[in-house]
Amino acid sequence: MNEHTSEELTQATDVDVVARVLANADTHAGVSLFGRGAQALQTSALDDTGHDGEQYDREERAALRRVAGLSTELEDVTEVEYRQLRLENVVLIGVYSQGSLQDAENSMRELAALAETAGAVVLDGLLQRRPHPDASTYLGKGKAQELAGVVAALGADTVIADTELAPSQRRALEDVVRVKVIDRTAVILDIFSQHAKSREGKAQVELAQLEYLLPRLRGWGESMSRQAGGQVGGAGAGMGSRGPGETKIELDRRRIHTRMAKLRKQILGFKPAREAKRANRRRNSVPSVAIAGYTNAGKSSILNRITKAGVLVENALFATLDSTVRKSITADGRLYTLADTVGFVRNLPHQLVEAFRSTLEEVADSDVIVHVVDGSHPDPASQLATVRDVIGEVGARELPEIVVFNKSDLISPDDRLVLRGLEPGAIFASARTGEGIDEVLAAIARLLPDTSIEIELVVPYDRGDLISALHERGRVLSTEYVEDGTRVTARIQPEFESVFESFAVTPAN
């Protein structure tokens, strides 16, 4: 690797992903290099306005960084069974059909941002036009040989495909390029594994990883074909124990199935606690609002701006995975909860949708959805469609939706017109500057269900507990001190009407 490339790698965190890709670009016959275009990550750092609370996790996230020139790993992936954990230099590959070049470029840029978030350094990106990916090596044998040359010239140690590869495709391509080959799903799972913090989040990620790994187990040499058990394993164990035994790969599959069953049981064990909290909110008639949206759209920033929650905010994909619930109050005094949920991405692995279904229940059980969209993204329409597809999968398609185009401080006036045409009723907001936040709060207050009734009471002065209960369980509209006690006009839920019935001045409306 030359000095120029090494210098670029040491500045990886400061240099634009696409600029670095283009700096290493060469023209390869029959292979199209994706060109300059829109970004999946913001190019400018967020201002530290102080409204995001204490970000204790940021230093920990930045603790693992690659030092160029210190690798001693073997060049041939087939020479070793286990590879040590480190941050890789990667080359991206993709296949697109006729007429979908722009979509392919945006998808590749998103893959570059995913690789960056996982900690890798993107060296180059190659796109090939063909009707369908090659069933054997994804790119086709000839182009796979060209890819091997690119990998060798750049000193890359990993190739990432912008799709989910079949196990046979991955093995065949590894045999050609002689370095590790992974796919988009593996990168997303790796990010989730790094960012999961809670016990439930870690269990969900491990379950998704095992479901992904199960059909992709492979042997190195003959190590996976050696049988255990049988005449040897059953010696001295009595009748019924002597059989053909199992190969090592069969043993590993059985262990994975056992671990997956244990994880599913563990995840189910977290459900009663969540249900108890939700039942408590329903019993107290506390409506809920879920913040949903594409990854890196600014959901956590919106939550922090409204509630000062202090949730981790970072210019990275899937920076926060664990749902966070905070309480907030409308301008007229109604209490509600605001939940930050896991972000979505195009081609979100099915394993993650299934594993995180319990977390996505926050969306299905909410009364209002705040759908946050990155207004500065080059393809907001695809973000909207992707998120709505997942919302439909969890059964929340009929819920009231507030579309918020976040990062409005990065949107030009012309782009605002385009976005307004895309979603006429959307709100333009900026978690950084505070623009539009009041409109979002007003829209939430307007759509929140209000089943309360208005009552007028005269409460004796020795029953201060009733006044306190009115403030806790309802909204006090007016208070007047008269000779007989405290005259109060309030709105309460119908189930609490009987408690105050004997003090009512007028019947409930």
C-alpha positions in Angstrom: 0.0 0.0 0.0 1.5 3.3 -1.0 2.1 6.4 1.2 -0.8 8.3 -0.3 -3.3 5.5 0.6 -1.9 5.1 4.1 -2.2 8.8 4.7 -5.8 8.7 3.6 -6.6 5.8 6.0 -5.2 7.7 9.0 -7.6 10.6 8.2 -10.6 8.2 7.7 -12.8 9.9 10.3 -12.4 13.3 8.8 -12.7 12.6 5.1 -15.9 12.2 3.2 -16.7 8.6 2.3 -17.3 9.3 -1.3 -14.2 11.5 -1.6 -12.1 8.6 -0.3 -13.7 6.2 -2.7 -13.2 8.4 -5.7 -9.6 9.1 -4.7 -8.8 5.4 -5.1 -10.9 5.0 -8.2 -9.6 3.5 -11.4 -11.4 2.6 -14.6 -12.1 -1.1 -14.9 -13.4 -2.5 -18.2 -17.0 -3.6 -17.9 -17.4 -2.4 -14.3 -19.0 0.9 -13.5 -17.7 2.9 -10.5 -20.5 4.7 -8.7 -20.0 8.4 -9.0 -20.4 11.5 -6.9 -23.9 11.9 -5.5 -26.0 12.0 -2.3 -24.7 11.0 1.1 -26.2 8.6 3.6 -24.4 10.4 6.4 -24.3 14.2 7.0 -21.0 15.7 5.8 -21.0 18.4 8.5 -20.7 17.7 12.2 -23.7 18.5 14.4 -23.5 21.6 16.6 -23.2 20.9 20.3 -26.2 22.9 21.4 -26.5 21.2 24.8 -30.0 20.0 24.3 -29.0 16.3 23.8 -28.0 15.8 27.4 -24.9 13.9 28.5 -23.6 11.7 25.7 -21.5 9.3 27.8 -21.5 6.5 25.1 -19.8 8.6 22.4 -16.2 8.2 23.9 -16.8 4.5 24.2 -18.0 4.2 20.6 -14.9 6.0 19.3 -12.5 3.9 21.4 -11.8 1.3 18.6 -10.0 2.8 15.6 -7.7 1.2 13.0 -4.0 2.1 12.9 -2.8 1.7 9.3 0.2 -0.4 8.5 0.2 -2.6 11.6 -1.7 -5.6 10.2 0.1 -9.0 10.3 -2.8 -11.1 9.1 -2.4 -13.8 6.5 -3.4 -12.6 3.0 -5.3 -15.8 2.1 -8.6 -16.2 3.9 -8.6 -20.0 3.3 -5.3 -20.5 5.3 -7.0 -19.8 8.7 -10.2 -20.8 10.3 -10.6 -17.9 12.7 -9.7 -14.3 12.0 -9.0 -11.8 14.8 -11.4 -8.9 15.4 -10.1 -5.7 13.7 -11.4 -2.8 11.6 -11.3 -3.7 7.9 -10.4 -2.0 4.6 -13.3 -2.9 2.4 -14.3 -2.8 -1.3 -18.0 -2.5 -2.1 -19.6 -4.4 -5.0 -23.1 -4.3 -6.5 -25.1 -5.4 -9.4 -27.9 -3.3 -11.0 -30.3 -3.9 -13.9 -31.1 -1.7 -16.9 -32.6 1.7 -15.9 -31.9 1.6 -12.1 -28.5 3.2 -11.9 -29.5 6.0 -9.6 -31.2 3.6 -7.2 -28.1 1.4 -7.3 -25.8 4.4 -6.5 -27.9 5.5 -3.6 -28.0 2.0 -2.2 -24.2 1.7 -2.6 -23.7 5.0 -0.8 -25.9 3.7 2.0 -23.8 0.6 2.1 -20.7 2.8 2.4 -22.2 4.6 5.4 -23.1 1.2 7.0 -19.5 0.0 6.6 -18.3 3.3 8.0 -20.6 2.9 11.0 -19.4 -0.6 11.6 -15.8 0.8 11.7 -14.5 -0.2 8.3 -12.6 2.0 5.8 -14.1 2.1 2.4 -11.5 2.1 -0.4 -13.5 1.5 -3.6 -16.9 0.7 -4.9 -17.7 -1.2 -8.0 -21.1 -1.5 -9.8 -21.8 -4.0 -12.6 -24.7 -3.8 -15.0 -26.3 -7.1 -15.7 -29.9 -8.4 -15.8 -29.4 -10.7 -12.8 -26.6 -11.5 -10.4 -24.5 -14.5 -11.4 -25.8 -17.6 -9.6 -22.2 -18.7 -8.9 -20.0 -15.8 -8.1 -22.5 -12.9 -8.0 -20.4 -10.7 -10.4 -19.6 -13.4 -13.0 -16.3 -15.2 -13.3 -14.6 -12.6 -15.5 -15.6 -9.7 -13.4 -14.8 -11.6 -10.2 -11.2 -11.9 -11.5 -11.1 -8.2 -12.1 -12.4 -7.6 -8.5 -9.6 -9.8 -7.2 -7.1 -7.5 -9.0 -8.7 -4.4 -7.4 -8.6 -6.0 -4.0 -4.9 -6.9 -4.3 -4.0 -3.5 -5.7 -5.7 -1.6 -2.9 -4.7 -4.0 -0.1 -8.3 -4.6 0.9 -9.1 -7.4 3.3 -12.9 -7.6 2.9 -15.4 -7.4 0.1 -19.0 -6.3 0.9 -21.9 -7.1 -1.5 -24.9 -4.8 -1.7 -27.4 -7.6 -1.3 -27.9 -10.8 0.7 -25.6 -13.4 -0.8 -26.4 -17.1 -0.9 -23.9 -19.2 1.0 -22.7 -20.8 -2.2 -22.1 -17.4 -3.8 -20.1 -16.2 -0.9 -17.9 -19.3 -0.8 -17.3 -19.2 -4.6 -16.4 -15.4 -4.6 -14.1 -15.9 -1.6 -12.3 -18.6 -3.5 -11.6 -16.1 -6.3 -10.7 -12.9 -4.5 -8.9 -14.8 -1.6 -10.2 -12.4 1.1 -13.3 -12.5 3.3 -16.6 -11.8 1.5 -19.7 -10.7 3.4 -23.0 -9.1 2.5 -25.2 -6.2 3.5 -27.1 -8.2 6.1 -23.9 -9.2 7.9 -22.8 -5.5 8.1 -26.2 -4.5 9.6 -26.1 -7.3 12.1 -22.5 -6.3 13.1 -23.7 -2.7 13.7 -26.6 -4.0 15.8 -24.2 -6.2 17.8 -21.9 -3.2 18.5 -24.7 -0.8 19.5 -27.1 -3.0 21.6 -26.9 -2.1 25.3 -29.9 -3.6 27.1 -30.3 -7.3 27.9 -33.2 -7.5 25.7 -31.5 -5.7 22.8 -28.5 -8.0 23.1 -30.7 -11.1 23.1 -32.6 -9.9 20.0 -29.4 -9.2 18.1 -27.9 -12.6 19.0 -31.0 -14.3 17.9 -30.9 -12.5 14.5 -27.2 -13.3 14.1 -27.8 -17.0 14.8 -30.7 -17.2 12.3 -28.4 -15.6 9.7 -25.5 -17.9 10.6 -27.4 -21.2 10.6 -27.6 -21.8 6.8 -24.1 -20.4 6.3 -22.1 -22.8 8.5 -19.1 -24.0 6.5 -16.2 -26.4 7.2 -12.5 -25.6 6.7 -10.7 -28.6 5.3 -12.1 -31.8 6.8 -12.6 -30.5 10.3 -16.4 -30.4 10.0 -16.7 -33.9 8.5 -15.2 -35.8 11.4 -17.9 -37.9 13.2 -18.3 -38.0 17.0 -20.3 -40.5 18.9 -21.2 -43.9 17.4 -19.1 -46.8 18.5 -16.6 -44.5 20.2 -19.0 -42.1 21.9 -21.4 -44.9 23.0 -18.8 -47.2 24.5 -19.9 -48.2 27.9 -23.1 -46.3 27.7 -25.3 -49.3 27.1 -27.8 -50.3 24.5 -29.4 -47.6 22.3 -26.4 -45.3 22.5 -24.4 -46.8 19.6 -25.2 -45.2 16.3 -23.6 -43.4 13.4 -22.9 -40.3 15.4 -22.9 -36.7 14.2 -20.4 -34.6 12.2 -19.1 -31.5 13.7 -21.2 -29.3 11.5 -24.3 -31.2 12.7 -23.3 -30.7 16.3 -22.8 -27.0 15.7 -26.3 -26.7 14.1 -27.8 -28.5 17.0 -26.1 -26.1 19.5 -27.3 -23.2 17.5 -30.9 -24.5 17.5 -30.6 -25.0 21.3 -29.3 -21.5 21.8 -32.0 -19.9 19.6 -34.7 -21.7 21.6 -33.2 -20.4 24.8 -33.0 -16.8 23.4 -36.6 -16.9 22.2 -37.7 -18.0 25.7 -35.6 -15.2 27.2 -37.1 -12.6 24.9 -40.6 -13.8 25.8 -39.6 -13.4 29.5 -39.1 -9.6 29.0 -42.7 -9.3 27.6 -44.6 -9.3 31.0 -42.6 -6.3 32.2 -43.3 -4.3 29.1 -47.0 -5.3 29.2 -47.2 -4.3 32.8 -45.9 -0.8 32.0 -48.2 -0.5 29.1 -51.2 -1.7 31.1 -50.3 0.9 33.8 -50.4 3.6 31.2 -53.7 2.4 29.8 -55.2 2.2 33.3 -54.2 5.7 33.9 -55.4 6.7 30.4 -52.0 7.9 29.3 -51.8 8.0 25.5 -48.6 7.2 23.7 -46.7 8.6 20.8 -44.1 6.6 18.9 -41.2 8.2 16.9 -40.5 6.1 13.9 -38.4 6.7 10.8 -35.4 5.8 8.7 -32.0 5.3 10.4 -30.1 8.5 11.0 -33.2 10.6 10.3 -32.9 12.3 13.7 -35.4 10.5 15.8 -33.3 10.6 19.0 -32.5 14.2 18.4 -36.2 15.0 18.2 -36.9 13.1 21.4 -34.1 15.0 23.2 -35.3 18.3 21.9 -38.8 17.7 23.2 -38.1 15.9 26.5 -34.4 16.5 27.3 -34.0 12.7 27.4 -30.2 12.7 26.9 -30.4 9.7 24.5 -27.2 9.1 22.5 -27.1 11.2 19.3 -24.5 10.4 16.7 -24.1 10.9 13.0 -24.2 7.2 12.3 -26.6 4.6 11.1 -28.4 2.7 13.9 -26.8 4.8 16.6 -29.5 3.8 19.1 -31.3 0.5 19.1 -33.0 0.2 22.5 -36.4 1.9 22.7 -36.5 4.9 25.1 -39.8 6.1 26.6 -40.2 9.6 28.2 -43.2 11.5 29.4 -44.3 14.8 28.0 -47.2 17.2 28.5 -49.3 19.0 25.9 -49.8 22.8 26.1 -53.3 22.2 27.7 -51.9 19.9 30.4 -52.5 16.4 29.0 -49.9 13.8 29.9 -48.5 11.4 27.2 -45.5 9.2 26.6 -43.0 9.6 23.8 -41.1 6.5 22.6 -38.0 6.5 20.5 -37.8 3.3 18.4 -35.2 1.4 16.3 -34.6 2.9 12.9 -35.3 1.2 9.6 -33.3 0.8 6.4 -33.9 -0.4 2.9 -33.6 -4.2 2.6 -33.8 -4.5 6.4 -32.9 -8.1 7.2 -36.0 -10.2 7.9 -34.2 -11.8 10.9 -34.0 -8.3 12.5 -37.7 -7.5 11.9 -38.6 -10.8 13.6 -36.1 -10.5 16.4 -37.0 -6.8 17.1 -40.8 -7.4 16.8 -41.2 -6.9 20.6 -39.4 -3.5 20.3 -41.5 -2.6 17.3 -44.6 -3.3 19.4 -44.1 0.3 20.8 -45.2 1.5 17.3 -48.2 -0.8 17.1 -49.4 0.0 20.6 -49.1 3.8 20.2 -51.9 6.3 19.5 -50.0 8.6 17.2 -46.9 8.0 15.0 -44.4 10.8 14.5 -42.7 9.7 11.2 -39.3 11.4 11.0 -37.7 11.7 7.6 -34.3 13.1 6.7 -35.2 16.1 4.6 -31.6 16.5 3.4 -31.5 12.9 2.1 -31.3 12.5 -1.7 -34.2 10.0 -1.9 -36.8 10.9 0.9 -39.5 9.1 -1.1 -37.8 5.7 -0.6 -37.3 6.5 3.1 -41.0 7.1 3.4 -42.0 4.0 1.6 -39.5 1.8 3.5 -40.7 2.9 6.9 -44.3 2.6 6.0 -43.8 -0.9 4.8 -42.3 -1.9 8.2 -45.1 0.0 10.0 -47.6 -2.0 8.0 -45.8 -5.3 8.9 -46.3 -4.6 12.6 -50.0 -3.7 12.1 -49.8 0.0 12.6 -50.8 1.3 9.2 -54.1 2.7 10.3 -52.7 4.9 13.1 -52.6 8.7 12.8 -49.3 9.8 11.3 -47.4 13.1 11.5 -44.7 13.3 8.8 -41.8 15.5 10.0 -39.0 16.5 7.5 -36.1 16.8 10.0 -32.8 18.7 9.3 -34.7 21.6 7.7 -31.6 23.8 8.2 -29.9 21.7 5.5 -32.8 21.9 3.0 -32.8 24.5 0.2 -35.9 26.4 -0.7 -36.2 24.5 -4.0 -36.0 21.1 -2.2 -38.7 22.3 0.2 -41.1 22.7 -2.7 -40.3 19.2 -3.9 -40.8 17.8 -0.4 -44.0 19.7 0.1 -45.3 18.1 -3.1 -44.3 14.7 -1.8 -46.2 15.2 1.5 -48.4 18.3 1.5 -49.2 18.1 5.2 -45.7 17.5 6.5 -43.9 19.6 9.1 -40.4 21.0 8.4 -38.4 20.8 11.6 -34.8 20.9 12.8 -33.7 19.3 16.1 -30.5 21.3 15.9 -32.1 24.8 15.6 -35.5 24.1 17.1 -37.4 25.1 14.0 -40.8 23.5 13.7 -40.7 21.7 17.1 -43.7 23.8 18.4 -45.6 22.7 15.3 -44.8 19.1 15.9 -46.0 19.4 19.6 -49.2 21.1 18.4 -49.9 18.4 15.9 -49.3 15.7 18.6 -51.8 17.5 20.9 -54.3 17.8 18.1 -54.2 14.0 17.2 -54.0 12.6 20.7 -57.2 10.9 21.8 -59.1 13.0 24.4 -62.0 11.0 26.0 -62.2 13.2 29.1 -65.4 14.9 30.3 -65.7 18.3 32.0 -67.0 18.5 35.6 -67.5 21.3 38.0 -67.0 20.6 41.7 -67.1 22.3 45.1 -64.6 20.5 47.3 -64.5 21.1 51.0 -61.3 22.6 52.4 -60.6 19.5 54.4 -60.5 17.3 51.3 -57.3 18.5 49.8 -56.6 14.9 48.7 -59.3 15.3 46.0 -57.8 18.5 44.7 -54.4 16.6 44.5 -56.1 13.7 42.7 -57.7 16.1 40.2 -54.2 17.5 39.3 -52.8 14.0 39.0 -55.6 12.3 37.1 -57.1 15.1 35.1 -56.7 18.7 33.9 -57.7 21.5 36.2 -59.2 24.3 34.0 -60.0 26.8 36.7 -59.9 27.2 40.5 -61.9 29.6 42.7 -62.1 29.7 46.5 -65.6 30.2 47.8 -67.3 30.0 51.2 -68.1 26.3 51.0 -64.7 25.2 49.7 -62.7 25.1 46.5 -64.7 25.5 43.3 -62.9 23.6 40.5 -63.6 23.1 36.8 -61.7 20.1 35.5 -61.6 17.5 32.8 -61.2 13.9 33.9 -61.5 10.4 32.4 -65.1 8.9 32.7 -63.9 6.0 34.9 -62.9 8.6 37.6 -66.3 10.4 37.6 -67.8 8.3 40.4 -65.0 9.4 42.8 -66.0 13.1 42.5 -69.7 12.6 41.9 -70.9 13.6 45.3 -69.1 17.0 45.0 -70.4 17.8 41.5 -72.2 21.2 41.1 -73.5 20.4 37.6 -73.8 17.1 35.8 -71.0 16.1 33.5 -71.2 17.3 29.9 
